[in-house]
Amino acid sequence: MVDYKSTRLDTAKSIGAMPVDFTKDGPVEQIIKMIVSNPGITCSKLPGEEKMGGVMNDIDVVGYQARDRKDNSKENPTRS
């Protein structure tokens, strides 16, 4: 899960997701490093899949809609 809020990242980790804090480093680099260093992922790939270095699945659940219209640096997930 890619985010910057430690509470959400901690929750993601607690349910088995791989947390990525995009404020600490580039998320792509962090994801690739996690994939390469995890034998459970690298060993489970089918022949030919080893060439695919990115994520296997993704879900975009919020997006820009959670940003406050007046101050984009703040969240406002209840705005309509």
N, CA, C and O atoms as a printed pandas DataFrame, in Angstrom:
     atom_number atom_name residue_name chain_id  residue_number  x_coord  y_coord  z_coord
0              1         N          MET        A               1    0.838   -1.158    0.000
1              2        CA          MET        A               1    0.000    0.000    0.000
2              3         C          MET        A               1    0.891    1.233    0.000
3              4         O          MET        A               1    1.816    1.340    0.806
4              5         N          VAL        A               2    0.611    2.157   -0.902
5              6        CA          VAL        A               2    1.393    3.385   -0.999
6              7         C          VAL        A               2    0.605    4.515   -0.345
7              8         O          VAL        A               2   -0.531    4.791   -0.732
8              9         N          ASP        A               3    1.205    5.161    0.637
9             10        CA          ASP        A               3    0.566    6.258    1.362
10            11         C          ASP        A               3    1.656    7.027    2.093
11            12         O          ASP        A               3    2.838    6.714    1.958
12            13         N          TYR        A               4    1.260    8.031    2.864
13            14        CA          TYR        A               4    2.207    8.778    3.690
14            15         C          TYR        A               4    1.783    8.829    5.147
15            16         O          TYR        A               4    2.578    9.228    5.998
16            17         N          LYS        A               5    0.565    8.442    5.458
17            18        CA          LYS        A               5    0.068    8.466    6.835
18            19         C          LYS        A               5    0.497    7.194    7.561
19            20         O          LYS        A               5    0.173    6.084    7.137
20            21         N          SER        A               6    1.234    7.373    8.666
21            22        CA          SER        A               6    1.764    6.212    9.380
22            23         C          SER        A               6    0.656    5.309    9.919
23            24         O          SER        A               6    0.840    4.093    9.976
24            25         N          THR        A               7   -0.482    5.864   10.313
25            26        CA          THR        A               7   -1.562    5.029   10.839
26            27         C          THR        A               7   -2.111    4.094    9.762
27            28         O          THR        A               7   -2.388    2.926   10.034
28            29         N          ARG        A               8   -2.267    4.604    8.548
29            30        CA          ARG        A               8   -2.766    3.761    7.461
30            31         C          ARG        A               8   -1.715    2.735    7.037
31            32         O          ARG        A               8   -2.044    1.589    6.733
32            33         N          LEU        A               9   -0.449    3.155    7.021
33            34        CA          LEU        A               9    0.625    2.225    6.661
34            35         C          LEU        A               9    0.736    1.105    7.691
35            36         O          LEU        A               9    0.931   -0.056    7.331
36            37         N          ASP        A              10    0.610    1.453    8.974
37            38        CA          ASP        A              10    0.654    0.444   10.036
38            39         C          ASP        A              10   -0.513   -0.534    9.915
39            40         O          ASP        A              10   -0.335   -1.739   10.095
40            41         N          THR        A              11   -1.699   -0.022    9.613
41            42        CA          THR        A              11   -2.875   -0.882    9.444
42            43         C          THR        A              11   -2.677   -1.813    8.259
43            44         O          THR        A              11   -2.991   -3.000    8.338
44            45         N          ALA        A              12   -2.156   -1.275    7.162
45            46        CA          ALA        A              12   -1.902   -2.100    5.980
46            47         C          ALA        A              12   -0.939   -3.234    6.308
47            48         O          ALA        A              12   -1.162   -4.382    5.923
48            49         N          LYS        A              13    0.128   -2.906    7.020
49            50        CA          LYS        A              13    1.111   -3.931    7.397
50            51         C          LYS        A              13    0.477   -4.977    8.293
51            52         O          LYS        A              13    0.780   -6.163    8.166
52            53         N          SER        A              14   -0.404   -4.556    9.205
53            54        CA          SER        A              14   -1.017   -5.492   10.150
54            55         C          SER        A              14   -1.921   -6.513    9.461
55            56         O          SER        A              14   -2.180   -7.577   10.023
56            57         N          ILE        A              15   -2.401   -6.212    8.262
57            58        CA          ILE        A              15   -3.252   -7.169    7.543
58            59         C          ILE        A              15   -2.504   -7.873    6.410
59            60         O          ILE        A              15   -3.108   -8.567    5.591
60            61         N          GLY        A              16   -1.176   -7.686    6.372
61            62        CA          GLY        A              16   -0.366   -8.424    5.417
62            63         C          GLY        A              16    0.015   -7.685    4.153
63            64         O          GLY        A              16    0.673   -8.261    3.286
64            65         N          ALA        A              17   -0.376   -6.430    4.017
65            66        CA          ALA        A              17    0.012   -5.645    2.846
66            67         C          ALA        A              17    1.437   -5.128    3.022
67            68         O          ALA        A              17    1.946   -5.059    4.141
68            69         N          MET        A              18    2.065   -4.773    1.929
69            70        CA          MET        A              18    3.417   -4.211    1.974
70            71         C          MET        A              18    3.300   -2.689    1.986
71            72         O          MET        A              18    2.938   -2.093    0.971
72            73         N          PRO        A              19    3.603   -2.043    3.134
73            74        CA          PRO        A              19    3.464   -0.589    3.217
74            75         C          PRO        A              19    4.621    0.144    2.544
75            76         O          PRO        A              19    5.783   -0.233    2.702
76            77         N          VAL        A              20    4.292    1.196    1.791
77            78        CA          VAL        A              20    5.288    2.019    1.112
78            79         C          VAL        A              20    4.992    3.480    1.438
79            80         O          VAL        A              20    3.946    4.003    1.053
80            81         N          ASP        A              21    5.902    4.134    2.139
81            82        CA          ASP        A              21    5.762    5.551    2.477
82            83         C          ASP        A              21    6.422    6.373    1.376
83            84         O          ASP        A              21    7.648    6.410    1.274
84            85         N          PHE        A              22    5.604    7.037    0.550
85            86        CA          PHE        A              22    6.150    7.753   -0.601
86            87         C          PHE        A              22    6.904    9.025   -0.240
87            88         O          PHE        A              22    7.501    9.653   -1.115
88            89         N          THR        A              23    6.889    9.419    1.040
89            90        CA          THR        A              23    7.655   10.603    1.440
90            91         C          THR        A              23    9.108   10.252    1.753
91            92         O          THR        A              23    9.954   11.141    1.848
92            93         N          LYS        A              24    9.399    8.967    1.913
93            94        CA          LYS        A              24   10.751    8.557    2.299
94            95         C          LYS        A              24   11.648    8.246    1.121
95            96         O          LYS        A              24   12.865    8.411    1.211
96            97         N          ASP        A              25   11.075    7.799    0.022
97            98        CA          ASP        A              25   11.840    7.445   -1.173
98            99         C          ASP        A              25   10.833    7.237   -2.287
99           100         O          ASP        A              25    9.627    7.201   -2.039
100          101         N          GLY        A              26   11.316    7.100   -3.506
101          102        CA          GLY        A              26   10.409    6.859   -4.618
102          103         C          GLY        A              26    9.651    5.554   -4.435
103          104         O          GLY        A              26   10.268    4.528   -4.147
104          105         N          PRO        A              27    8.322    5.563   -4.595
105          106        CA          PRO        A              27    7.554    4.344   -4.372
106          107         C          PRO        A              27    7.919    3.220   -5.344
107          108         O          PRO        A              27    7.900    2.050   -4.962
108          109         N          VAL        A              28    8.247    3.554   -6.582
109          110        CA          VAL        A              28    8.610    2.513   -7.550
110          111         C          VAL        A              28    9.858    1.777   -7.080
111          112         O          VAL        A              28    9.909    0.548   -7.101
112          113         N          GLU        A              29   10.860    2.535   -6.659
113          114        CA          GLU        A              29   12.104    1.927   -6.185
114          115         C          GLU        A              29   11.862    1.064   -4.954
115          116         O          GLU        A              29   12.430   -0.021   -4.832
116          117         N          GLN        A              30   11.014    1.545   -4.037
117          118        CA          GLN        A              30   10.715    0.769   -2.829
118          119         C          GLN        A              30   10.008   -0.537   -3.174
119          120         O          GLN        A              30   10.310   -1.581   -2.597
120          121         N          ILE        A              31    9.075   -0.480   -4.109
121          122        CA          ILE        A              31    8.318   -1.675   -4.497
122          123         C          ILE        A              31    9.242   -2.695   -5.166
123          124         O          ILE        A              31    9.191   -3.885   -4.854
124          125         N          ILE        A              32   10.078   -2.226   -6.075
125          126        CA          ILE        A              32   11.003   -3.141   -6.749
126          127         C          ILE        A              32   11.939   -3.786   -5.738
127          128         O          ILE        A              32   12.207   -4.985   -5.819
128          129         N          LYS        A              33   12.439   -3.000   -4.783
129          130        CA          LYS        A              33   13.335   -3.542   -3.757
130          131         C          LYS        A              33   12.624   -4.620   -2.931
131          132         O          LYS        A              33   13.218   -5.651   -2.616
132          133         N          MET        A              34   11.348   -4.382   -2.578
133          134        CA          MET        A              34   10.588   -5.371   -1.807
134          135         C          MET        A              34   10.374   -6.653   -2.604
135          136         O          MET        A              34   10.479   -7.751   -2.057
136          137         N          ILE        A              35   10.077   -6.519   -3.880
137          138        CA          ILE        A              35    9.828   -7.690   -4.719
138          139         C          ILE        A              35   11.097   -8.523   -4.872
139          140         O          ILE        A              35   11.072   -9.743   -4.710
140          141         N          VAL        A              36   12.198   -7.859   -5.184
141          142        CA          VAL        A              36   13.471   -8.555   -5.418
142          143         C          VAL        A              36   13.978   -9.242   -4.150
143          144         O          VAL        A              36   14.568  -10.321   -4.220
144          145         N          SER        A              37   13.749   -8.621   -2.997
145          146        CA          SER        A              37   14.276   -9.175   -1.746
146          147         C          SER        A              37   13.348  -10.190   -1.083
147          148         O          SER        A              37   13.685  -10.728   -0.029
148          149         N          ASN        A              38   12.187  -10.461   -1.680
149          150        CA          ASN        A              38   11.228  -11.382   -1.069
150          151         C          ASN        A              38   11.193  -12.692   -1.852
151          152         O          ASN        A              38   10.609  -12.747   -2.934
152          153         N          PRO        A              39   11.815  -13.753   -1.316
153          154        CA          PRO        A              39   11.840  -15.022   -2.043
154          155         C          PRO        A              39   10.455  -15.616   -2.257
155          156         O          PRO        A              39   10.246  -16.372   -3.207
156          157         N          GLY        A              40    9.517  -15.288   -1.396
157          158        CA          GLY        A              40    8.152  -15.774   -1.580
158          159         C          GLY        A              40    7.525  -15.251   -2.852
159          160         O          GLY        A              40    6.676  -15.913   -3.450
160          161         N          ILE        A              41    7.935  -14.076   -3.265
161          162        CA          ILE        A              41    7.430  -13.494   -4.512
162          163         C          ILE        A              41    8.264  -13.973   -5.689
163          164         O          ILE        A              41    7.722  -14.444   -6.689
164          165         N          THR        A              42    9.580  -13.853   -5.573
165          166        CA          THR        A              42   10.440  -14.179   -6.707
166          167         C          THR        A              42   10.374  -15.663   -7.061
167          168         O          THR        A              42   10.473  -16.014   -8.237
168          169         N          CYS        A              43   10.210  -16.534   -6.080
169          170        CA          CYS        A              43   10.163  -17.979   -6.352
170          171         C          CYS        A              43    8.804  -18.435   -6.871
171          172         O          CYS        A              43    8.697  -19.533   -7.416
172          173         N          SER        A              44    7.777  -17.628   -6.716
173          174        CA          SER        A              44    6.440  -18.041   -7.132
174          175         C          SER        A              44    6.111  -17.632   -8.563
175          176         O          SER        A              44    5.034  -17.950   -9.067
176          177         N          LYS        A              45    7.026  -16.934   -9.215
177          178        CA          LYS        A              45    6.757  -16.486  -10.582
178          179         C          LYS        A              45    6.868  -17.650  -11.561
179          180         O          LYS        A              45    7.700  -18.542  -11.401
180          181         N          LEU        A              46    6.019  -17.619  -12.566
181          182        CA          LEU        A              46    6.050  -18.621  -13.624
182          183         C          LEU        A              46    7.157  -18.283  -14.611
183          184         O          LEU        A              46    7.609  -17.138  -14.641
184          185         N          PRO        A              47    7.608  -19.232  -15.418
185          186        CA          PRO        A              47    8.644  -18.936  -16.410
186          187         C          PRO        A              47    8.242  -17.762  -17.298
187          188         O          PRO        A              47    7.140  -17.729  -17.845
188          189         N          GLY        A              48    9.136  -16.821  -17.427
189          190        CA          GLY        A              48    8.878  -15.620  -18.219
190          191         C          GLY        A              48    8.455  -14.436  -17.380
191          192         O          GLY        A              48    8.688  -13.293  -17.771
192          193         N          GLU        A              49    7.831  -14.682  -16.223
193          194        CA          GLU        A              49    7.385  -13.594  -15.363
194          195         C          GLU        A              49    8.529  -12.900  -14.653
195          196         O          GLU        A              49    8.370  -11.773  -14.185
196          197         N          GLU        A              50    9.695  -13.559  -14.560
197          198        CA          GLU        A              50   10.824  -12.937  -13.871
198          199         C          GLU        A              50   11.252  -11.641  -14.566
199          200         O          GLU        A              50   11.909  -10.797  -13.956
200          201         N          LYS        A              51   10.885  -11.485  -15.826
201          202        CA          LYS        A              51   11.218  -10.261  -16.565
202          203         C          LYS        A              51   10.318   -9.096  -16.154
203          204         O          LYS        A              51   10.637   -7.936  -16.418
204          205         N          MET        A              52    9.195   -9.408  -15.509
205          206        CA          MET        A              52    8.257   -8.369  -15.084
206          207         C          MET        A              52    8.659   -7.915  -13.679
207          208         O          MET        A              52    8.470   -8.650  -12.711
208          209         N          GLY        A              53    9.209   -6.710  -13.569
209          210        CA          GLY        A              53    9.743   -6.260  -12.298
210          211         C          GLY        A              53    8.793   -5.446  -11.445
211          212         O          GLY        A              53    9.188   -4.999  -10.369
212          213         N          GLY        A              54    7.575   -5.236  -11.869
213          214        CA          GLY        A              54    6.658   -4.370  -11.130
214          215         C          GLY        A              54    5.716   -5.120  -10.215
215          216         O          GLY        A              54    5.949   -6.278   -9.869
216          217         N          VAL        A              55    4.668   -4.454   -9.836
217          218        CA          VAL        A              55    3.680   -5.046   -8.932
218          219         C          VAL        A              55    2.838   -6.081   -9.664
219          220         O          VAL        A              55    2.699   -6.036  -10.886
220          221         N          MET        A              56    2.281   -7.009   -8.901
221          222        CA          MET        A              56    1.429   -8.043   -9.490
222          223         C          MET        A              56   -0.033   -7.594   -9.543
223          224         O          MET        A              56   -0.759   -7.942  -10.475
224          225         N          ASN        A              57   -0.460   -6.822   -8.543
225          226        CA          ASN        A              57   -1.843   -6.338   -8.452
226          227         C          ASN        A              57   -1.837   -4.945   -7.849
227          228         O          ASN        A              57   -0.933   -4.592   -7.092
228          229         N          ASP        A              58   -2.847   -4.157   -8.185
229          230        CA          ASP        A              58   -2.987   -2.865   -7.515
230          231         C          ASP        A              58   -4.448   -2.462   -7.479
231          232         O          ASP        A              58   -5.258   -2.901   -8.295
232          233         N          ILE        A              59   -4.759   -1.617   -6.513
233          234        CA          ILE        A              59   -6.104   -1.066   -6.369
234          235         C          ILE        A              59   -5.959    0.403   -5.998
235          236         O          ILE        A              59   -5.299    0.730   -5.012
236          237         N          ASP        A              60   -6.564    1.286   -6.771
237          238        CA          ASP        A              60   -6.566    2.712   -6.442
238          239         C          ASP        A              60   -7.898    2.994   -5.762
239          240         O          ASP        A              60   -8.947    2.966   -6.406
240          241         N          VAL        A              61   -7.856    3.267   -4.453
241          242        CA          VAL        A              61   -9.107    3.371   -3.710
242          243         C          VAL        A              61   -9.543    4.780   -3.353
243          244         O          VAL        A              61  -10.704    4.986   -2.999
244          245         N          VAL        A              62   -8.652    5.755   -3.435
245          246        CA          VAL        A              62   -9.069    7.102   -3.044
246          247         C          VAL        A              62   -8.802    8.086   -4.163
247          248         O          VAL        A              62   -9.743    8.579   -4.784
248          249         N          GLY        A              63   -7.551    8.383   -4.433
249          250        CA          GLY        A              63   -7.227    9.349   -5.474
250          251         C          GLY        A              63   -7.375   10.783   -5.003
251          252         O          GLY        A              63   -7.409   11.049   -3.801
252          253         N          TYR        A              64   -7.460   11.681   -5.922
253          254        CA          TYR        A              64   -7.480   13.110   -5.621
254          255         C          TYR        A              64   -8.733   13.554   -4.892
255          256         O          TYR        A              64   -8.732   14.623   -4.281
256          257         N          GLN        A              65   -9.804   12.769   -4.936
257          258        CA          GLN        A              65  -11.065   13.189   -4.329
258          259         C          GLN        A              65  -10.962   13.434   -2.833
259          260         O          GLN        A              65  -11.808   14.134   -2.276
260          261         N          ALA        A              66   -9.971   12.890   -2.170
261          262        CA          ALA        A              66   -9.837   13.057   -0.719
262          263         C          ALA        A              66   -9.102   14.337   -0.342
263          264         O          ALA        A              66   -8.945   14.619    0.846
264          265         N          ARG        A              67   -8.652   15.110   -1.307
265          266        CA          ARG        A              67   -7.924   16.351   -1.020
266          267         C          ARG        A              67   -8.910   17.500   -0.835
267          268         O          ARG        A              67   -9.948   17.549   -1.496
268          269         N          ASP        A              68   -8.582   18.414    0.059
269          270        CA          ASP        A              68   -9.408   19.587    0.306
270          271         C          ASP        A              68   -9.315   20.540   -0.882
271          272         O          ASP        A              68   -8.220   20.799   -1.380
272          273         N          ARG        A              69  -10.440   21.059   -1.337
273          274        CA          ARG        A              69  -10.447   21.938   -2.515
274          275         C          ARG        A              69   -9.740   23.264   -2.264
275          276         O          ARG        A              69   -9.121   23.814   -3.174
276          277         N          LYS        A              70   -9.822   23.781   -1.050
277          278        CA          LYS        A              70   -9.206   25.077   -0.741
278          279         C          LYS        A              70   -7.731   24.959   -0.386
279          280         O          LYS        A              70   -6.955   25.879   -0.642
280          281         N          ASP        A              71   -7.343   23.841    0.197
281          282        CA          ASP        A              71   -5.951   23.628    0.588
282          283         C          ASP        A              71   -5.570   22.198    0.239
283          284         O          ASP        A              71   -5.841   21.271    1.003
284          285         N          ASN        A              72   -4.944   22.025   -0.914
285          286        CA          ASN        A              72   -4.629   20.695   -1.420
286          287         C          ASN        A              72   -3.627   19.935   -0.548
287          288         O          ASN        A              72   -3.447   18.731   -0.727
288          289         N          SER        A              73   -2.978   20.617    0.386
289          290        CA          SER        A              73   -2.038   19.926    1.270
290          291         C          SER        A              73   -2.765   19.192    2.405
291          292         O          SER        A              73   -2.144   18.440    3.157
292          293         N          LYS        A              74   -4.088   19.414    2.526
293          294        CA          LYS        A              74   -4.874   18.781    3.585
294          295         C          LYS        A              74   -5.848   17.771    2.998
295          296         O          LYS        A              74   -6.287   17.896    1.854
296          297         N          GLU        A              75   -6.176   16.771    3.805
297          298        CA          GLU        A              75   -7.178   15.790    3.404
298          299         C          GLU        A              75   -8.563   16.255    3.825
299          300         O          GLU        A              75   -8.717   16.914    4.853
300          301         N          ASN        A              76   -9.561   15.914    3.038
301          302        CA          ASN        A              76  -10.955   16.169    3.371
302          303         C          ASN        A              76  -11.796   15.090    2.684
303          304         O          ASN        A              76  -12.496   15.371    1.711
304          305         N          PRO        A              77  -11.726   13.848    3.194
305          306        CA          PRO        A              77  -12.407   12.746    2.498
306          307         C          PRO        A              77  -13.920   12.807    2.551
307          308         O          PRO        A              77  -14.585   12.007    1.893
308          309         N          THR        A              78  -14.493   13.744    3.324
309          310        CA          THR        A              78  -15.949   13.810    3.415
310          311         C          THR        A              78  -16.546   14.837    2.452
311          312         O          THR        A              78  -17.768   14.967    2.381
312          313         N          ARG        A              79  -15.723   15.557    1.721
313          314        CA          ARG        A              79  -16.279   16.562    0.807
314          315         C          ARG        A              79  -17.013   15.877   -0.337
315          316         O          ARG        A              79  -16.687   14.748   -0.703
316          317         N          SER        A              80  -17.992   16.553   -0.892
317          318        CA          SER        A              80  -18.751   15.948   -1.992
318          319         C          SER        A              80  -18.470   16.687   -3.288
319          320         O          SER        A              80  -19.014   16.331   -4.333
